[in-house]
Amino acid sequence: MIAPAILPLGGALLAGGIGMLLLVAGLAKLRDHDGFLTTLAAYRLVPDSLLDSAAWALAIAETGVGAALLAGVAPLWSGIGAALLFVLFVLAMAINLLRGRADLSCGCLPGMESARLSWGAVARSTLLAPAALLPALTGLPTSLLLRCQALAAGACLLALILALSHLISAARGPEEQSA
């Protein structure tokens, strides 16, 4: 059995990693609004008249929820917000994959423009949805120092995972990446 004191640390690690993921992705969408607008339009899920508003709303929600998770603020509500965002991403990707449109950019993170829609991306986002709720269920450490350290460690863990992903992608040839 896992010691009860460890669970809040795990929750803070998840909050830090998922919070940083959403914050970085949201800020990138705000910084390159036109690029994100193009990606969002390519999904063909939002009417043209609502496209600009939807792009702003999504980028602001992603940034705000990410910042709240990363800061350890309102873990229940920020966790619910993150889970809902991941469910939205899953639905958008799955709908387009079912339409046979795997050639679209997933729009996940900056620097990953070549990442295309895949069932792997759907699975990853599907797993992130319940993971975003765990910090609310486990709670965060009561010690402010431990909480900050665990949140920062989660953000660092995300950076390591992304760096590893980029290294693996770079090591594969272009023909392997498109498979």
N, C-alpha and C positions, 0 to 999 in steps of 0.2 A: 504494500500500500504506500502511496506517495504521501509524504509528510505534509500536513495542511499548510505549513509555512512556505513550502516550495510552490504551491499552486499560485499564489499571488505573483511570485517572480515570473512564472511561466506566462501568466496573463499579461504582465507588464512587457515581457519580451515580445509577445504577439502584438500588443498595442503599439509598441515602438516600431516593429517591422512593418506592420500593415499601415500604421499611421504615416510612416515615411514614404511607403509605396504610393499611397493616395496623395500625399502632399506634393511629392515630386511630379507625379503625373498631372495633377491639377494645375500646378504652377506652369508646367510646360504648355498645357492647353491654353492657359491665360496669356502666356508670353507669345505663343504662335497661334493666335486666334484664327487667322485665315487658313493656316494649315489644318487645324483641327476641324474647322468648318468644312473643308474639302473632304476630310476623312469621314466625318459624320454624314455628309450628303451622300457619299458613296454607299453607305449602308442602306439607303432608300427606306428608312423607317419613319422619318419625320417629314411632314408636309413642308414644302419650300417656304411657305409663309411663316412657319414657326422655327425654322432651322437656326437662325441667328440667336434667337432667345433660348432655344434648347441648348445650343453650344455654350453660351454664357452660363446658363443655370447649371449644367453638368460640370463645367470646369470649376465654378465657384463652390458647388456642393462637394466635389472631390477634394478641393483645397481645404475647405472648412472642416470637413469630417476628418481628413488626414491630420490637420493641425490639432484638432481636439483629441484624437486618439494619441498622437505623439506627446501631447502635453499631459495626458492622463486626466483630462477634464471630462466629466459626465460619461464614464465608460459605458453605461447602459445605452444612452441615447446616441453616442458616437458609434458604438458597436452596431446598433440597429441601423444607423445611417450607412455605415460601411457595408453591412450585409446586404442592404437593399441596393446599394450601388453595384455590388458584385452580381447580384441576381439580375439586375438590368443589363449588365455587360454580358452575362451568360446568355440571356434571351436574345440580345442583339446579334451576338456571334452565332448562336445556334440557328436562328432564323436564316441568316445569310448562308451558312454552311448547308442547310437543308435546301436552299435555293440553288445550290451549286456554285456559290460565289466565294470560293476559298482564296481568290486572288486579291482580296482586300487587305489593306494594312489593318492590323488589330488595333492600332491607336493606343497601345498600352502605355508605353513609356518613351521618353525622349531618347534618341539614339538607337531606337529599335524600329525605325521606319520600315525596314525590310522584313520585319516579322509579319507573317501572314496569318489569316484566320486558320485555326486548326482545332480539331477536337481536343488536342492537348491543352490549348489555351482555354477552351471551355471547361475542361476538367480542373485546370488550375484555379480558375475563377470560382468554380463550384466549390472547391475545397476552401477557398478563402472566405466565402460567405459565412459558414458556421464558425470558422476560426476567428472572425471579427467579433463574434459574440462572446467568446471565451473570457476576455478580460472582465466583462460585466459579471460573468458567472463565478469566476475565481476571485474577483476583487484585485486590487493593486496593493502592493506593500504599504503598510502604515508608516514606515520610516520614509521620510522624504528623500533621504540620500539613496536608500535602496531602490525606491521608485524611479528616481532620475537615472540611476545606473542601469537598471533593467530596461527602461525605455530607450536609453542611448545604446545599450548592447543590442536590442532588437533592431534599431536603425542600422547599426554596424553590420549585423548579420545579414540584413537585406542587401547592403552594399556589397558584401562578399559574395552572396548568391548571384547578384547581377553581374559582378565582375567575372565570376566563373562561367556564367552563361555566355557572356561576350567572348571569353577565351575559347570556349568549346565551339561557338559559332565561327570564330576566326580560324580555328584549326581545321574545320571541315571545308572542303572545296565548295564552290558555288553550286555545283550540281547536286551535292548532298543536302544543302540547305533548302533547296526547293522541293525536295522529296517529301 
